[in-house]
Amino acid sequence: MKNSFSDKGLLAVILLAIFVVPSSISGTAVALPEIGIDTHASLTSLQWVVNAFNLTFACFTLAWGALADKFGRKRCFMSGAVLYSLASLLSALAVNPMMLDVARALAGVGAAAIFSCGIAILSTHFDGPARMRAFGLFGTVAGLGVSLGPTISGLLLDSVGWRAIFWTHTVALALVLLGSPLIPRDSPSKQGLSRFDSFGAVLFILSLFALMMAIVQGSQWGWGSGGVRGLVVTFAVLLAVFVWQERRHLHPMLDLSLLSNGPFVGLALVTVAASFGFVTLLTYLPSYLGGVLRLTSTHAGLAMLLLTMPMLVCPILAGKVVSRGVASSSVLNVSLLCLLVGVLTLAYISHPSVELWQLAVPLLLVGAGMGLSAGLVDGMALATVPEQKVGMAAGLLNTFRLGSEAIAVALYGSLLATLLRNKLPDTLSAYTDDSGVLTKWIDDVAAGNLDTPMQGVVATQADAMQGLLITAYDGAFHSVLWVLAAVIFGLTLLISYLIRQRKAFILASQTP
């Protein structure tokens, strides 16, 4: 790596911004129950604290890359940092759930710019071994963000409050902006914006938004309601128009021909399996640890290290194992097996009185499943496409990754809420005959606030009611875990089928 002060400073500025994004994703989840209590957020509003960020992050990654071609990577990176900082400030100052949801959506837009343009800056500024070391640090810092986010947030939550989490993000991004002179200017393309598929980008964003709205509102409106059916139809129509647009555009946002490459699609689906197995737990496990196991926010954040710490070790381990001659496909199979066995074991052994150490093995397995495939699957997937399509393939791979994260997290929350709505009404009707209060209690439990409903009953009934709520949440949690395991198992079979011809595709793509 280059040794000049400016090069080290550039790397420090980019990596600080990169650290904030995954730490925000993993850390905000710890604060959801407290946010719900403080802002009196409905279940849907609380779900959008996470979903709004994931949705805009997924949708705008490709768009920022195209805008960087027109206006320059540094300008777009700094624009993303400004937007993220302002959005974090708005989050810290939010006076109602709607303001917080909008602020988190804006933060996701800024995060997309930081990631896509930050990677581009590192790629163009460093070369050779220096570039490899820079991206090695990039992966390590991103892993640290995922790993330490829940712990840092838990400490802030217990000592200061949930708003301190977003104040911390604001300050960190302000430091990035102060370091902006260390980022060299680049020459934007004069043709970048004219070639950008803006209509395709809008269609893609709206279609994914319609799908996520249908998933989130399914538990509120009913999965067979007219509103949900209308959103599903809207998604299908927008997706069909998007496909038509991409086929006719000279410079499409997504090259749909890549979807006919079975091995590439199979490898991209590995990121989808990781979204369902790892990212969902990263988001919602803190609510289980606090609500059912009765851990404090600090202890829940520390417990999440069992899930996230393998992200610091396993990507490096996977690279070393492959460099010593072990087939990369074998490592990938082990990663999928770890995800599946980890989720199944967690579903089998977790219960309200379980000791935390007993959860160590399943959580470490899930974390290892994510860590072993992180980075490795990217190189494997891009090796299956012709060199002239590598850039577009990388964009599509990230679309699979980020889009599936957004959908998986939304689906998890909505399924959990649906199961609780089916289980709790009869149980809680003994404590109130007010349907409005009953609905509010169920929403509180679905949001991880198992203590809030007990404030509305007499002290002699509180202990019995708490036991019922813990049992219901624990049962719903297990049911969702079984669904996640089934999804991962199905994806594993599909991935095995699609990548069976990977070597043939690699040879064909390398043929002039």
N, C-alpha and C positions, 0 to 999 in steps of 0.2 A: 504494500500500500504506500502511496505517496506520503512523504514525511513532513511536508511543509505545514506550517500552522494553519494556513487557509484550508488545506485539504482535510486536516483533522477537524477543523471547525465546521466545515461543510458537512462532514459525516455526523458530527455531534448534533447539528441542527436538524438534519433529516431524521436521524434516529430518535431524537426526543419527540418529534411529531408522530413518528411511527409508533412509539411506545404508548402514546395517549389513546390511540384508536382502539386496539384490542383491550387495553385496560379499562376503557370506558364500556366496551361491550360486556366484558365479564364482570366488571365491578358494579355496574348499575343494577344488575339483577339482585344483588344483596340488599339493595335499598328499596326494592319494590313494596314490600309490606309497609315499611315506615312511610313511604311516599303516599300510599293509599290512605293511611290513617290521617296524615297531616293535611292532605289536600281534599279529603273526602271524595276521592276519585271513584267513579263507577268501575266495574270490572273491565269493560271495554276500553275506557280511557287509560286504565293502568296497563293493559296489554299493549296499547299503542305507544307507551313510553319506550318499549323495546322494539315493537314491530315497525314503528315509523322510522327509526334509525336504520334497522336492517333493510327495509324496503328501499329507501333512498340511496343507501350505500350500494346495494345491489344494482340499482337501475342507472346510476350516474357514473359508474366506474368507466365504462366505455366512452360515454359522452365527454368526460373530462380529457380522456386521451386524445380525442379528436380536436377539442378546443385548444389543447396544448400545442398541436401542430400549427394552429393559426396564430395564437397569441404568445407562444413560448412556454416552456416547461416551468421556468422559475415564476413567471407571472401567475400561472394557474395554480402552482403549488402554494404560493403566498396568498392567493385569493381563497383557496381552501382553508388555509390556516386562519385567516381573518374571519371567514364564515364560521368555522368551528369554534373559535374563541368567542365570537359574539353569541353564537347559539348556546354555548355553555354558560355564558353570563345570563342569558335569558332564562335558561333552565334553573340557575341558582336563584333567580329573582321571581320565578313563576308564582303567580297568585292563584292560579286555578289549573285543573288538569289539561284543558285545551291549550293553554299557553305552553305548558311543559311538552305536550305531544308535538306541537308545531316546532318548538325549539329543538327537540330531538330529531325531527325530520330534517331540519336545516343542518344539524350537526352531521347527519348521515351524508348529506350532499358534500359538506366540507371534508369529511373523512374519505370519500371517494376520490377527491382531488389530491389529498395528501398521499394516499396509497399509490394511485396510478402515476401521478407526476413525480412523486418522490422516488419511485423505482426507476423511472425514466432518467431522472437526474443522475442517480448513482450509476446507471448503465452507461451513460454517455460521458460522464466525467472521469470514471476510472476504467482501466483496461487491463487485460492480462491477469496475472496473479492478484493485483490490487483489486480488480473488480470481484474476483472470487472471494477475497477476504471481506470486502465491503458487503457483499450479499450474505456471507456467513454471519456477519454482525447483524445484518438486517433480520435474518431468521431468528437469531438469538434474542434480539431486542423484542421482536414481535412475540416470541414465546414467553419472555419475561412479562410483557404486558398482559398476556392471557393468564399467566400463573399468579402474578402479584395483584392483579386488579381486584379480585374479591377480598384479599387480605387487607389491602390499603383501604378499600371502601368500608370494610367492616370496622376497622379501627377508627376511621373518620366518623362513621355512623354512630358508634357508641360514645365517642368522646365529644363530638361537635354537633352532628346532625347530618341528614342526607344532603342538604344544600352545599355542605363543605366539599362533597365529591365533585360537584360541578364548578365550584370556585377553584379547586385544584386544577381541573382541566383548563380553565380560563387562564390561570397564571402560567401553566406550562406552555400553552400556545402563545401567550404574550412573549415568553422568552424566545420562542422560535422566531417570532416576528422581529425581535431585537437582533437576532442573529442573521437576518436576511441578507445583509451586505456580504456575508461569506459565501452566498450562493452565486455562482457566475451567471451572467446573462447569456441567453442562447438566442439563436436566430430563428424566429418563427417562420413557418411556411406561408407563402402568399396564396397558396391554393387550398390550404387545409380546410378552411370553413366552407368553401364552395363545394367541396367533395363530401362534406359531412351529411350523413343521412338523417337529417333532423326529423322528418316525418316518421321514419322508422323508429327513432329514439322515443318520440312521443307515444307511438302505438305500443311499444314495448313497456314503457313505464305505466301507461294506463291499463294495459292488459294484466300486468302483474299486480297492480293496485286492486283491480276488480277481483282477482282470484283471492288475494289476501283478505279483502273485505268480506268475501263470502265465507272464508274459513273462520275469521274472527267473530263475525255476527252469527255464525251457525248455532253457537251455544245460546245466543240471546234470542234470536228470532225463531229458531227451530230449523233443523237441517232441510226439511221439506217445505219451508215457507216460500211464499211467492218472492219475497225480497232476495233470499239466497239463490233461488232458481234464476231470477233475473240477473244477478251478478255473475252467475256461472255462464249464462248465455252471453252476457256482455263480454266476458273473458274470451269465450270461444270465438265470437265475431271479431273482436280486436286482434286476436292471435291469427285468425285467418287472413285478415287484411294486412297484418304485419308480414306474414309469409309472402303474400302477393307483392308487397312493397319491396321486400328484400330480393325477390327474384328478378324484379324489373330494374332496380337501381344499379347504376354502373359501379358505385362504391358503397355497397351495403354495410350497415353496421355489423351484421353477422353474416358470414358466408355459410349458407344453409347446406352447401355441398359437403361440408365437414360432417354433417349428421349421417351421411351414408358411409362414413368410415367407422366400421364396427369397433375395432380396437380403440380408437380415439374416444368414442362415446362410452365404451366400457370403462376406460380409465377415468374419464370425467365423472362417471357415476360413483367412483370411489369417494370423491369429495361429497357426493350426496349422502352416501352411507355415513360418512363422518359427521355430516350435519345432523342427521337423525340420532346418531349414537352419542356424540360428544357435545355438540353445540346446544342441543336441547337441555341436557343436564347442566351445562355451564350456566344456562339462563334460569332454570327453575329448581335445581337442586337446593340452592340456598333457602328457598321457601319451605322445603321439606325438612331441612336441617333445623330451621328455626321453629316452624310450626309444630312438627311432629316429634322431633328429637329434643326440642326445647333448648337449643343452643342459642347463646347470645349472638349478636351480629359479628362481634370480633371472633368468637370461636367458630362460627359458621364460615367466616372468611378464611380462617386458618385451616379448617377442615377441607375447604375447596382445593388446598394445595395438593391433596392426594390425587385429585382429578387432573390438575393442571401442571404439576411439576414434571411429569414425563415429557411434556412438550419441550423442555429444556435439554433433555438427554437423548430422547429417541430419534429425532431427526439426524443428529450427529452419529448416533450408533448405526442407523440404517445406512448412511453414507459409507461408513467404515466397513461394514459387513459386505456391501456390494463391491467396494473397491478391492476386497480380498477374494472375490470370485463367486460369492453367493448370488444366485440369480435374483434380479430385482423383482421378478414376478413372485418368487417365493416369499420375499420380505412383504410384498403387498398382500399375499394370502394370509400371512401371519397377522398383519395389521387388521384385516377384516375379521379374522377369527377372534382376535383380542376384543374388538368392538362387540361382537355378538356374545361371546362368553361373558364379558364384563357386564353387559346389560342384563343378560339372563341371570347371572349370579346376584346382581343387585336386586332384581325382582324377587329372587328366591329367599334371600337371607335378611332383607331389610324389614323391620317392624318397629313399632313405637318404643320398645324397650331395648333395642339393639345397642350394643356398645359401639362407639365410633371406630375402634380398631378393627372390628369385624367387617366394616365397610371398606377397609383399606385395599383389600385384594381386588374387588370389582371396580373400584374407582381407579386404581392404578392400571388395571387392564384396559379400561375405556380410554384413559389418557394415553397409554402406550399405543392403542389402536389408532388414535388420531396422530400421535407423534411419528410413528413409523412410516405413515403414508405422506405426511406433510413434506412438501418439497420433492420427494422421490417420485410421486405420481405425476408431477408437472413435467419433469424431464422425460419420463416414460411416454406420456401422452404426446408431447411435442415431437418426439422421435418418430411417431407414426404418420406425420404429415409432411408433404413436400416443403422444402426450405422456404419457398416463396409464400407459403400460407402460415408460417409459424406465428407471425404477429396476430393474425386474425384468430388462429387456433388458441393462442394464449388468452385472448379476450373472451372467446367462447367458454374456455375452461373456467375462467373466473366467474362467468355468468352462471354456469352450473353450480359453482361453489357458493357464491354469495346469494343467488336466487334460491337455492335449496335451503340455505341457512334461514332466510327470511320465512320461507314457507313452513319449514320444519318447526321453528319456534312458534309460529302462529298456530299451527295445527296442534302442537302439544298443549298450549294454553287453552285452546278451544275444546279439545277433547276432555281435558281435566275438568273444565267448567261444566260441560255437558253431563259427565258422569256424576258430578256433585249435585247438579240440578235433578237428576233422576233418583238419587239416594236420600238426600237430606229433607225434602219437604215433609214426608210422613214422620220422620224422626223428630224434627224440630217443631212440628205442629203442637206438640204437648207443652211447648214453652211460650207460644204466642198464637193468636188467631188472626193477627193482622198480616195480610198477604204482602203488604209493602215491606214490613219489618222482616218477614221471612225471606223475601227476595234479597234484601240488603244483607242479611246474615250469610246467605249462601254465596253472594258475591264477595263478601269479606273473606270467607273461608277459601274460595277459589283463588283469591289474591294472596293467600298465605297469612292472612290476619286471623288466626284462630282464637285470639284473645278478645277481639272487639265484640263479637256477639254476646259474650258472657257479661258484658257491662249492662245489658238490658234485662237481666234476670236477677232474682233474689240470690243472696249469698249461699243459701242452702241448696240451690239447684246448680250452682256454678260448676262444681266438681263433676257432677254427672254429665252436664252438658259438654264440658271440655272433653271428657272421655269419648262421647259420641262424635264430636267434631274431629278429634284425632283419628278415631277409627275410620270415619268416612273419608277423610283426606288420604290416609294411608292406603285404603282400598282403591281409591281413584288413581293414586300415584302408581300402584302396582299394575292396574289395568292398562294405563298408558305405557308403562314399561314393556308389557307383553306386546302391545301394538308396535312399539319401536323395534323390539326384537324381531317381530315378523317382517317388518319393512326391511331391516338390515339383512335378514336371511334371504328374502326375495331378491334384493339387490345383489347379494353375493352370488346367487345362482345366475342372474342375468349378466353380471360382470364376467364371470367365468366363461359363459357362452360367447360373449362379444369379443373377448380378448384372445380367443384361441388361435386366431390368425395374425397375431401381432407381429411376429417375425416376418411373415410374408409382406405385410404392409410396410414395414421398415425398409425391407430390401427394395420394394417397388418405389417408395418415396425417394430413395437415394439413387435410383436409376435415372441418368440424364434423359 
